[in-house]
Amino acid sequence: MNLPTGREAFEPRRPGSEDVAWCPGCGNFGIRNILISALAELGLRPSEVAIISGIGQAAKMPHYINANGYHTLHGRAIPIATGVKAANPELTVIAEGGDGDMYAEGGNHLLHAIRRNPNITVLIHDNQIYGLTKGQASPTTMIGMKTPTQPWGVFEEPFNPVALAIAMNASFVARTFMGYFKESVEIIKKAIRHRGLAIVDILHPCVSFNKVNTYAWYREHTYWMEDHDPHDREAAFKRAIETDPLPLGIFYINEKPTFEESVPAYRVDKRPLWKREPRLDLVEKFFESKRL
């Protein structure tokens, strides 16, 4: 049986998969193409990839890519992805979600994932708005933007995920704009190859509910960092707190032990958990030891 390879391998072949629930012109289409290209160029096969998502427009990604996928609860993609990677370190595991899903409902999980440093890639589709629920302000919405739930204008300070991640000494921190296809593919490839938690904030427009941060706006209000040393944490943080224009590129790289390397289950036996025979006798012995 000749299986498809490259980009074709990741194109879904399930009945009904051609019915995409994104608005025409949505930036998620571009991010999907970028991710498929990155996976194909890395020489990965669908069976080697697991895409874990939460809830939202961005979180529909597992339905539109032919790979292992798990559509979880709102804001819970990262802990599920951490568990998947811990159970099978041989998989390439990607957690995906929007700025609301990852920075609001899932914000607490992001913080502790940075501390644990699982070897997964976290892709945040950052369109600065809640798209699925029709245009409410998200954690990254700009001050002054009027929305259905903030008709007087947003007055809260926008969340800065890049600065937060660097402040917490994250392992890999990057930002891109999906309108730059080739550059975005390269950044995601480097994030996937990185050993440790890789966070990529992907700017993209919501053509239906965000009339401020358009394709043209992002091109006019971003720039690519040049002559930047991603191993210089202080320099990375200074770049991260710039707001207009927003810097794009890899801000910070900090190699350190991963969660999987640190857990006791893999200190002696490196085989994935799913390949091991369960030792029910040890489980029974443990519970017996706790009886009063």
Phi and psi in degrees as a GROMACS rama.xvg file:
@    title "Ramachandran Plot"
@    xaxis  label "Phi"
@    yaxis  label "Psi"
@TYPE xy
-90.9224  108.883  ASN-2
-85.6047  144.804  LEU-3
-64.465  153.47  PRO-4
-126.28  173.249  THR-5
64.4529  -147.658  GLY-6
-58.4212  -38.5364  ARG-7
-58.9257  -33.3965  GLU-8
-63.9111  -29.7664  ALA-9
-94.6195  -1.94203  PHE-10
-77.4163  126.659  GLU-11
-65.314  142.957  PRO-12
-122.095  12.3234  ARG-13
-76.3524  144.528  ARG-14
-58.5199  131.17  PRO-15
89.9809  -7.56646  GLY-16
-70.1317  -13.7548  SER-17
-77.5502  -11.2758  GLU-18
-86.8358  89.7969  ASP-19
-91.286  127.667  VAL-20
-92.6756  43.9865  ALA-21
-115.941  149.218  TRP-22
-67.3341  146.813  CYS-23
-56.0879  129.919  PRO-24
91.8711  -3.73423  GLY-25
-60.6208  140.65  CYS-26
-65.8432  -17.5642  GLY-27
-63.8874  -29.2641  ASN-28
-60.5072  -44.7602  PHE-29
-64.5817  -41.119  GLY-30
-65.2525  -38.4855  ILE-31
-59.6047  -46.6479  ARG-32
-63.7052  -38.245  ASN-33
-63.9298  -45.8904  ILE-34
-65.8302  -43.9352  LEU-35
-60.442  -42.364  ILE-36
-63.2181  -42.052  SER-37
-62.9801  -46.0882  ALA-38
-62.6537  -42.0374  LEU-39
-66.7167  -43.2157  ALA-40
-68.2723  -24.9738  GLU-41
-79.5181  -5.49628  LEU-42
75.8031  21.1859  GLY-43
-82.152  155.916  LEU-44
-108.82  152.546  ARG-45
-52.2112  -36.3719  PRO-46
-68.176  -15.2388  SER-47
-96.8063  -0.0924609  GLU-48
-120.768  138.576  VAL-49
-128.119  123.737  ALA-50
-109.508  118.735  ILE-51
-112.179  130.619  ILE-52
-133.63  165.913  SER-53
-100.459  -121.895  GLY-54
-127.966  141.455  ILE-55
135.928  178.04  GLY-56
-63.1728  -45.1292  GLN-57
-62.2454  -33.8151  ALA-58
-72.1538  -4.83771  ALA-59
-79.1678  -3.14513  LYS-60
-52.3504  -41.7164  MET-61
-58.8335  -22.488  PRO-62
-74.7185  -19.6173  HIS-63
-114.819  11.574  TYR-64
-132.316  133.915  ILE-65
-80.6615  90.6343  ASN-66
-159.674  174.824  ALA-67
-62.4507  135.432  ASN-68
-144.52  153.034  GLY-69
-146.846  114.702  TYR-70
-94.4423  105.187  HIS-71
-99.6664  -158.645  THR-72
-82.0602  166.209  LEU-73
-60.2397  121.416  HIS-74
78.6325  6.33324  GLY-75
-108.205  13.3482  ARG-76
-62.4757  -41.4012  ALA-77
-66.2441  -47.9696  ILE-78
-64.8206  -34.6992  PRO-79
-66.5051  -43.5337  ILE-80
-62.1759  -38.2958  ALA-81
-61.5998  -42.2898  THR-82
-66.4441  -40.1302  GLY-83
-61.5085  -46.1969  VAL-84
-65.4211  -37.7496  LYS-85
-66.2871  -36.9672  ALA-86
-74.3435  -32.3995  ALA-87
-142.706  83.1971  ASN-88
-61.5465  -13.3409  PRO-89
-74.1241  -17.2562  GLU-90
-79.3206  147.88  LEU-91
-87.5014  112.809  THR-92
-110.287  128.911  VAL-93
-124.751  127.28  ILE-94
-101.573  129.977  ALA-95
-128.377  147.04  GLU-96
-178.539  173.161  GLY-97
-87.2934  179.965  GLY-98
-65.8258  -32.0458  ASP-99
-72.5154  -47.724  GLY-100
-60.4718  -42.4708  ASP-101
-89.6214  -34.5462  MET-102
-100.69  -19.2367  TYR-103
-105.51  -81.9158  ALA-104
-57.6113  -35.3996  GLU-105
-103.703  11.0288  GLY-106
-59.2567  -40.7886  GLY-107
-63.4335  -38.8631  ASN-108
-67.2934  -35.6121  HIS-109
-62.1587  -44.2489  LEU-110
-57.8333  -47.514  LEU-111
-79.1117  -22.7949  HIS-112
-66.2685  -37.2811  ALA-113
-61.3735  -40.3665  ILE-114
-65.6954  -42.207  ARG-115
-77.3015  -34.16  ARG-116
61.1256  54.0113  ASN-117
-67.9838  152.595  PRO-118
-83.8065  67.8135  ASN-119
-130.935  163.689  ILE-120
-109.933  129.925  THR-121
-111.687  115.94  VAL-122
-107.822  119.283  LEU-123
-107.852  119.131  ILE-124
-83.4301  99.2305  HIS-125
-102.466  92.9153  ASP-126
-105.184  9.60356  ASN-127
61.806  30.8397  GLN-128
-163.778  157.249  ILE-129
-87.2533  112.519  TYR-130
-86.397  -43.7979  GLY-131
-62.0101  -37.0122  LEU-132
-98.9604  21.1566  THR-133
76.2195  39.9526  LYS-134
101.202  20.1383  GLY-135
-73.3814  158.082  GLN-136
-66.0974  139.558  ALA-137
-104.514  178.667  SER-138
-60.1701  -23.9332  PRO-139
-102.509  5.75043  THR-140
-62.9678  139.211  THR-141
-71.6491  148.575  MET-142
-61.6057  135.259  ILE-143
97.3903  -17.5572  GLY-144
-68.3156  132.423  MET-145
-93.7539  133.158  LYS-146
-133.226  171.644  THR-147
-57.642  -30.3422  PRO-148
-102.6  -5.22834  THR-149
-131.372  61.8249  GLN-150
-63.4712  -20.0995  PRO-151
-85.6006  -9.77207  TRP-152
107.101  140.847  GLY-153
-68.3456  133.179  VAL-154
-121.055  -2.09758  PHE-155
-82.3415  147.524  GLU-156
-63.5424  127.888  GLU-157
-63.9293  142.67  PRO-158
-70.5633  135.593  PHE-159
-111.555  91.5141  ASN-160
-66.8435  -33.3524  PRO-161
-67.0043  -46.9864  VAL-162
-62.8737  -41.5349  ALA-163
-61.4516  -46.0711  LEU-164
-63.2704  -40.7128  ALA-165
-68.9155  -40.5589  ILE-166
-59.853  -32.4232  ALA-167
-89.3172  7.42355  MET-168
63.7961  43.189  ASN-169
-61.707  161.874  ALA-170
-79.2045  -34.2945  SER-171
-154.351  124.684  PHE-172
-133.787  127.147  VAL-173
-144.788  160.951  ALA-174
-139.679  141.544  ARG-175
-143.489  169.426  THR-176
-116.447  126.072  PHE-177
-62.5677  -14.5765  MET-178
-67.5971  -16.4265  GLY-179
-99.8361  89.296  TYR-180
-63.0939  -57.6886  PHE-181
-61.4799  -43.7671  LYS-182
-63.9116  -38.8388  GLU-183
-67.1922  -39.6864  SER-184
-59.353  -44.8193  VAL-185
-64.7675  -40.9107  GLU-186
-64.2214  -43.1328  ILE-187
-68.5907  -35.9229  ILE-188
-61.2303  -43.6767  LYS-189
-66.8509  -36.4424  LYS-190
-64.5572  -42.7972  ALA-191
-67.4139  -38.7399  ILE-192
-72.482  -21.9167  ARG-193
-63.5558  139.399  HIS-194
-91.364  101.866  ARG-195
133.303  -177.047  GLY-196
-69.7729  121.207  LEU-197
-114.717  120.388  ALA-198
-108.807  124.06  ILE-199
-125.461  113.114  VAL-200
-87.392  115.479  ASP-201
-107.571  106.784  ILE-202
-71.986  137.419  LEU-203
-160.571  154.688  HIS-204
-83.8007  150.811  PRO-205
-108.377  103.819  CYS-206
-70.8764  -17.0844  VAL-207
-92.605  -37.846  SER-208
-122.483  -5.20592  PHE-209
-124.502  99.1501  ASN-210
-91.9469  3.8556  LYS-211
-96.6742  -55.6672  VAL-212
-87.9647  75.9266  ASN-213
-90.3726  176.931  THR-214
-55.377  -45.0753  TYR-215
-65.9824  -38.8333  ALA-216
-61.1098  -45.4695  TRP-217
-64.6991  -36.4584  TYR-218
-68.4133  -33.3583  ARG-219
-82.7098  -22.067  GLU-220
-117.196  24.3789  HIS-221
-135.084  160.012  THR-222
-150.378  154.705  TYR-223
-89.6412  129.962  TRP-224
-68.8975  134.333  MET-225
-123.269  150.47  GLU-226
53.5047  38.0303  ASP-227
-105.156  131.084  HIS-228
-93.406  107.644  ASP-229
-70.7501  -6.03053  PRO-230
-93.5566  -1.59342  HIS-231
-96.7608  101.083  ASP-232
-64.7349  -41.1627  ARG-233
-64.191  -43.6506  GLU-234
-64.1042  -37.7709  ALA-235
-63.4998  -41.7111  ALA-236
-66.8081  -39.2363  PHE-237
-60.8516  -40.4968  LYS-238
-66.3988  -38.5707  ARG-239
-64.5195  -28.8822  ALA-240
-91.0195  3.03259  ILE-241
-71.2897  139.456  GLU-242
-117.762  -30.9302  THR-243
-153.927  104.837  ASP-244
-79.4402  159.329  PRO-245
-85.3402  129.374  LEU-246
-71.8179  144.825  PRO-247
-119.985  149.572  LEU-248
129.553  -169.123  GLY-249
-89.5028  114.741  ILE-250
-80.2114  -46.3873  PHE-251
-149.491  136.81  TYR-252
-131.24  128.795  ILE-253
-142.482  93.4105  ASN-254
-68.0067  130.662  GLU-255
-157.91  167.189  LYS-256
-58.2512  143.732  PRO-257
-90.7727  165.653  THR-258
-58.2607  -44.9586  PHE-259
-64.9652  -34.3256  GLU-260
-71.448  -20.5849  GLU-261
-97.4688  -22.6841  SER-262
-71.8201  143.109  VAL-263
-56.8027  -30.4574  PRO-264
-60.1136  -23.6853  ALA-265
-112.405  7.87582  TYR-266
-70.6011  -33.7559  ARG-267
-109.285  -47.0776  VAL-268
-105.144  115.925  ASP-269
-88.642  -2.90151  LYS-270
-67.0666  141.446  ARG-271
-56.5745  148.768  PRO-272
-57.272  -37.007  LEU-273
-70.1137  -15.5362  TRP-274
-89.9465  -5.26934  LYS-275
-95.6455  149.424  ARG-276
-78.3285  132.675  GLU-277
-66.4939  135.639  PRO-278
-96.5204  78.3585  ARG-279
-64.8409  -26.2567  LEU-280
-64.6005  -36.8343  ASP-281
-70.4389  -35.8134  LEU-282
-63.8642  -46.0299  VAL-283
-62.5245  -40.7731  GLU-284
-62.8871  -38.8663  LYS-285
-63.7415  -47.422  PHE-286
-65.8055  -36.8943  PHE-287
-62.4738  -34.9738  GLU-288
-68.9568  -16.7059  SER-289
-96.8546  -4.23989  LYS-290
-68.5614  140.997  ARG-291
